[in-house]
Amino acid sequence: MTLPINDLKRHNAPLDAELRAAIGRVLERGYYVLGPENKAFEQEFAAYLGAPDAVGVGNGTDALELALRAAGAGPGREVITVANAGMYASTAIRAAGARPVYVDVQADSLLMDPSLLAAAITPTTAAIVVTHLYGRMADVEQIVPLAHQHGIPVIEDCAQAHGARRHGRAAGTWGDLAAFSFYPTKNLGALGDGGLVTGQDTERLARVRQLRQYGWAAQKYECREAGGRNSRLDEIQAAVLRVKLPHLDAWNQRRRDIVSRYREGLQDIGWQLPPAPAEDDVAHLCVVRPLQREMVRSVLQAHQIGSDVHYPIPDHLQPAYAGEARPALPVTEAAAREILSLPCFPEMSDDEVATVIQACRIAAQKESTT
């Protein structure tokens, strides 16, 4: 594609010298796992969020699983979440031994519908995983107090919401625990896998710190926490993330600007567009809902413009779990049939955004005649 949905080479190129220097610093030191780069990044990212602590782990899915284990999820327990976020939370819930329970999402935001939460809570509910999808923060102001009324911890899935803030308070600091992914395509991405757990519950964060390394306590080789594993953010990725963190807010603002341009250029074609991005939306993805998705994708492809679907199969309809009972999630299922992600990354030029808009307008005109 002449214009891919994301371009990591263009994204990293301006930082090439700094990234090489950071990697070289690790190589020269000869300390590759849980060293000074990891400790410094944990401190810097926690300070950026306004969180009391942060624990680097191997990837975002591990971050969710270890947070769930620290929150008490396990066999015989249930975890409430949504089914439209690509199976990541569901995978972590099942890995922890618990069972996912799905609630539907709101039609406009595609985020967890707080009005459905109370009915989903049972005596076996161990936690609620609330996903900040596409860069937009879910309604934590309603969800967290409701969960706490029932004594249930909340885990924020912040994999797509690095730097999002509501009333000045960062995503990842509202719930008891929060999981971040630093997969290369994220708003803050490493040069490989990486993840982190943060949140307000310092006791559970301390458990995550033990669980990420075999359950060891202060004394090496002494296992104090059952269910531990090897999941550590390596020094090279931590060093890379330290280079990138100071640029995150500017990158997020450029993403917002791109979505705003899309909204302005496509407002009259009959598609459902993403909300106008505010501080609590870091525009990780620009997701629209055209009338005929596959036809629109073919038009974009003909113009050498990339697109994708995030995500085409809801978690409760995945073939691996076809034998399980399937809840009624009409909003989730309708969205999965219609949503389409357009190119959106900080290095896109205004001319490239205009090219995508023009191709979408051509597709919309074709929609109206078929």
WOWO-V210202 format. One record per residue. PHI is phi in whole degrees, 0 to 359 (999 if undefined). PSI is psi as a letter, one per 40 degrees, with the letter a starting at -180 (none if undefined). OMEGA is omega as a letter, one per 20 degrees, with the letter a starting at -180 (NA if undefined). Layout:
BEGIN
phi=PHI psi=PSI omega=OMEGA
phi=PHI psi=PSI omega=OMEGA
END
This chain:
BEGIN
phi=999 psi=h omega=r
phi=296 psi=d omega=r
phi=236 psi=g omega=r
phi=285 psi=i omega=r
phi=291 psi=d omega=r
phi=208 psi=i omega=a
phi=224 psi=g omega=a
phi=289 psi=d omega=r
phi=296 psi=d omega=r
phi=294 psi=d omega=a
phi=295 psi=d omega=a
phi=272 psi=e omega=a
phi=304 psi=d omega=a
phi=296 psi=e omega=a
phi=256 psi=e omega=a
phi=305 psi=d omega=a
phi=295 psi=d omega=r
phi=294 psi=d omega=r
phi=294 psi=d omega=r
phi=296 psi=d omega=r
phi=294 psi=d omega=r
phi=295 psi=d omega=r
phi=295 psi=d omega=r
phi=298 psi=d omega=r
phi=298 psi=d omega=r
phi=292 psi=d omega=a
phi=297 psi=d omega=a
phi=293 psi=d omega=a
phi=288 psi=d omega=r
phi=76 psi=f omega=a
phi=236 psi=h omega=a
phi=248 psi=e omega=a
phi=223 psi=h omega=r
phi=52 psi=f omega=r
phi=252 psi=a omega=a
phi=294 psi=d omega=r
phi=292 psi=d omega=r
phi=299 psi=d omega=a
phi=298 psi=d omega=a
phi=294 psi=d omega=r
phi=294 psi=d omega=r
phi=304 psi=d omega=a
phi=292 psi=d omega=a
phi=291 psi=d omega=a
phi=288 psi=d omega=r
phi=300 psi=d omega=r
phi=294 psi=d omega=r
phi=300 psi=d omega=a
phi=282 psi=d omega=a
phi=83 psi=f omega=a
phi=256 psi=i omega=a
phi=288 psi=d omega=a
phi=195 psi=i omega=r
phi=208 psi=i omega=a
phi=231 psi=h omega=r
phi=287 psi=h omega=r
phi=225 psi=a omega=a
phi=291 psi=d omega=a
phi=194 psi=i omega=a
phi=291 psi=d omega=r
phi=290 psi=d omega=r
phi=299 psi=d omega=r
phi=302 psi=d omega=r
phi=295 psi=d omega=a
phi=297 psi=d omega=a
phi=292 psi=d omega=r
phi=297 psi=d omega=r
phi=297 psi=d omega=r
phi=298 psi=d omega=r
phi=294 psi=d omega=r
phi=274 psi=e omega=r
phi=100 psi=e omega=r
phi=286 psi=h omega=r
phi=184 psi=a omega=a
phi=304 psi=h omega=r
phi=83 psi=e omega=a
phi=248 psi=i omega=r
phi=241 psi=i omega=r
phi=230 psi=h omega=a
phi=274 psi=h omega=r
phi=202 psi=a omega=r
phi=251 psi=i omega=a
phi=249 psi=e omega=a
phi=247 psi=f omega=a
phi=242 psi=f omega=r
phi=81 psi=e omega=r
phi=76 psi=e omega=a
phi=292 psi=d omega=r
phi=295 psi=d omega=a
phi=299 psi=d omega=r
phi=298 psi=d omega=a
phi=294 psi=d omega=r
phi=299 psi=d omega=a
phi=293 psi=d omega=r
phi=296 psi=d omega=r
phi=283 psi=e omega=r
phi=95 psi=e omega=a
phi=266 psi=i omega=a
phi=246 psi=h omega=r
phi=286 psi=h omega=r
phi=239 psi=h omega=a
phi=258 psi=h omega=r
phi=244 psi=i omega=a
phi=283 psi=i omega=a
phi=249 psi=i omega=r
phi=282 psi=i omega=a
phi=293 psi=d omega=a
phi=277 psi=d omega=a
phi=264 psi=d omega=a
phi=63 psi=f omega=r
phi=253 psi=i omega=a
phi=312 psi=h omega=r
phi=273 psi=h omega=a
phi=298 psi=d omega=a
phi=292 psi=e omega=a
phi=262 psi=e omega=a
phi=292 psi=d omega=a
phi=304 psi=d omega=a
phi=291 psi=d omega=a
phi=271 psi=e omega=a
phi=283 psi=h omega=r
phi=227 psi=i omega=r
phi=299 psi=e omega=a
phi=262 psi=e omega=r
phi=290 psi=h omega=a
phi=266 psi=d omega=a
phi=193 psi=i omega=r
phi=237 psi=h omega=r
phi=260 psi=h omega=a
phi=253 psi=h omega=a
phi=263 psi=h omega=r
phi=272 psi=g omega=a
phi=269 psi=i omega=r
phi=64 psi=e omega=a
phi=98 psi=e omega=a
phi=265 psi=h omega=r
phi=285 psi=h omega=r
phi=289 psi=i omega=a
phi=279 psi=g omega=a
phi=295 psi=d omega=a
phi=295 psi=d omega=r
phi=265 psi=d omega=a
phi=292 psi=d omega=a
phi=297 psi=d omega=r
phi=299 psi=d omega=r
phi=298 psi=d omega=r
phi=299 psi=d omega=a
phi=292 psi=d omega=r
phi=300 psi=d omega=r
phi=262 psi=e omega=r
phi=71 psi=f omega=a
phi=251 psi=h omega=r
phi=287 psi=i omega=r
phi=249 psi=h omega=r
phi=247 psi=h omega=r
phi=277 psi=h omega=r
phi=266 psi=h omega=a
phi=256 psi=f omega=a
phi=301 psi=d omega=a
phi=244 psi=e omega=a
phi=227 psi=f omega=r
phi=301 psi=h omega=r
phi=92 psi=e omega=r
phi=292 psi=i omega=a
phi=220 psi=i omega=r
phi=233 psi=h omega=a
phi=53 psi=f omega=r
phi=80 psi=e omega=a
phi=256 psi=h omega=a
phi=285 psi=i omega=r
phi=304 psi=h omega=a
phi=105 psi=e omega=r
phi=240 psi=e omega=a
phi=266 psi=d omega=a
phi=269 psi=a omega=r
phi=292 psi=d omega=r
phi=223 psi=i omega=r
phi=211 psi=i omega=a
phi=242 psi=h omega=r
phi=242 psi=i omega=r
phi=248 psi=i omega=r
phi=244 psi=f omega=r
phi=308 psi=i omega=a
phi=307 psi=d omega=a
phi=275 psi=e omega=a
phi=290 psi=i omega=r
phi=303 psi=d omega=r
phi=242 psi=h omega=a
phi=242 psi=i omega=r
phi=276 psi=a omega=r
phi=256 psi=f omega=a
phi=175 psi=a omega=r
phi=278 psi=i omega=r
phi=182 psi=i omega=r
phi=206 psi=i omega=a
phi=199 psi=i omega=r
phi=243 psi=h omega=r
phi=220 psi=a omega=r
phi=139 psi=a omega=a
phi=262 psi=e omega=a
phi=269 psi=g omega=a
phi=292 psi=d omega=r
phi=294 psi=d omega=r
phi=290 psi=d omega=r
phi=297 psi=d omega=r
phi=296 psi=d omega=r
phi=295 psi=d omega=r
phi=301 psi=d omega=a
phi=300 psi=d omega=r
phi=284 psi=d omega=a
phi=296 psi=d omega=a
phi=292 psi=e omega=r
phi=228 psi=g omega=r
phi=67 psi=e omega=a
phi=85 psi=e omega=a
phi=293 psi=i omega=r
phi=265 psi=a omega=a
phi=298 psi=d omega=a
phi=271 psi=h omega=r
phi=300 psi=h omega=r
phi=74 psi=e omega=r
phi=255 psi=h omega=a
phi=275 psi=h omega=a
phi=250 psi=e omega=a
phi=239 psi=h omega=r
phi=288 psi=i omega=r
phi=88 psi=e omega=r
phi=289 psi=i omega=a
phi=204 psi=i omega=r
phi=262 psi=h omega=r
phi=213 psi=g omega=a
phi=231 psi=h omega=r
phi=286 psi=h omega=a
phi=283 psi=i omega=a
phi=296 psi=d omega=a
phi=295 psi=d omega=r
phi=294 psi=d omega=r
phi=298 psi=d omega=r
phi=296 psi=d omega=r
phi=298 psi=d omega=a
phi=294 psi=d omega=r
phi=295 psi=d omega=r
phi=294 psi=d omega=a
phi=277 psi=d omega=a
phi=307 psi=d omega=a
phi=297 psi=e omega=a
phi=266 psi=e omega=a
phi=300 psi=d omega=a
phi=298 psi=d omega=r
phi=293 psi=d omega=r
phi=298 psi=d omega=r
phi=297 psi=d omega=r
phi=295 psi=d omega=r
phi=296 psi=d omega=r
phi=299 psi=d omega=r
phi=300 psi=d omega=r
phi=299 psi=d omega=a
phi=296 psi=d omega=r
phi=298 psi=d omega=r
phi=298 psi=d omega=r
phi=295 psi=d omega=r
phi=300 psi=d omega=a
phi=300 psi=d omega=a
phi=294 psi=d omega=a
phi=278 psi=e omega=a
phi=241 psi=e omega=a
phi=295 psi=d omega=a
phi=250 psi=e omega=a
phi=256 psi=e omega=r
phi=88 psi=e omega=r
phi=267 psi=i omega=r
phi=279 psi=h omega=a
phi=253 psi=i omega=r
phi=295 psi=i omega=r
phi=300 psi=i omega=r
phi=301 psi=h omega=a
phi=291 psi=h omega=r
phi=241 psi=a omega=a
phi=298 psi=d omega=a
phi=270 psi=e omega=r
phi=223 psi=h omega=a
phi=258 psi=e omega=r
phi=50 psi=f omega=r
phi=301 psi=d omega=r
phi=227 psi=i omega=r
phi=256 psi=h omega=a
phi=251 psi=h omega=r
phi=245 psi=i omega=r
phi=231 psi=g omega=r
phi=285 psi=i omega=a
phi=279 psi=d omega=a
phi=225 psi=g omega=a
phi=302 psi=d omega=a
phi=294 psi=d omega=r
phi=295 psi=d omega=r
phi=298 psi=d omega=r
phi=299 psi=d omega=r
phi=293 psi=d omega=r
phi=294 psi=d omega=r
phi=299 psi=d omega=r
phi=298 psi=d omega=r
phi=297 psi=d omega=r
phi=266 psi=e omega=r
phi=59 psi=f omega=r
phi=242 psi=h omega=a
phi=282 psi=i omega=r
phi=207 psi=i omega=r
phi=203 psi=i omega=r
phi=235 psi=h omega=a
phi=237 psi=g omega=j
phi=218 psi=i omega=a
phi=281 psi=d omega=a
phi=236 psi=h omega=r
phi=299 psi=i omega=a
phi=303 psi=d omega=a
phi=285 psi=e omega=r
phi=251 psi=e omega=r
phi=295 psi=h omega=a
phi=299 psi=d omega=a
phi=297 psi=d omega=a
phi=239 psi=f omega=a
phi=297 psi=d omega=a
phi=279 psi=e omega=a
phi=270 psi=i omega=r
phi=296 psi=i omega=a
phi=249 psi=h omega=r
phi=288 psi=i omega=r
phi=276 psi=h omega=r
phi=229 psi=g omega=a
phi=298 psi=d omega=a
phi=291 psi=d omega=r
phi=301 psi=d omega=a
phi=291 psi=d omega=r
phi=296 psi=d omega=a
phi=297 psi=d omega=a
phi=300 psi=d omega=r
phi=280 psi=e omega=a
phi=240 psi=d omega=a
phi=293 psi=i omega=a
phi=212 psi=h omega=r
phi=262 psi=h omega=r
phi=263 psi=i omega=r
phi=305 psi=h omega=r
phi=200 psi=g omega=r
phi=212 psi=i omega=a
phi=301 psi=d omega=a
phi=274 psi=e omega=r
phi=300 psi=h omega=r
phi=275 psi=i omega=r
phi=299 psi=d omega=r
phi=295 psi=d omega=r
phi=293 psi=d omega=r
phi=300 psi=d omega=r
phi=298 psi=d omega=r
phi=295 psi=d omega=r
phi=295 psi=d omega=r
phi=301 psi=d omega=a
phi=297 psi=d omega=r
phi=295 psi=d omega=r
phi=296 psi=d omega=r
phi=293 psi=d omega=r
phi=297 psi=d omega=r
phi=295 psi=d omega=r
phi=295 psi=d omega=r
phi=294 psi=d omega=r
phi=292 psi=d omega=r
phi=303 psi=d omega=a
phi=290 psi=e omega=a
phi=251 psi=e omega=a
phi=240 psi=none omega=NA
END
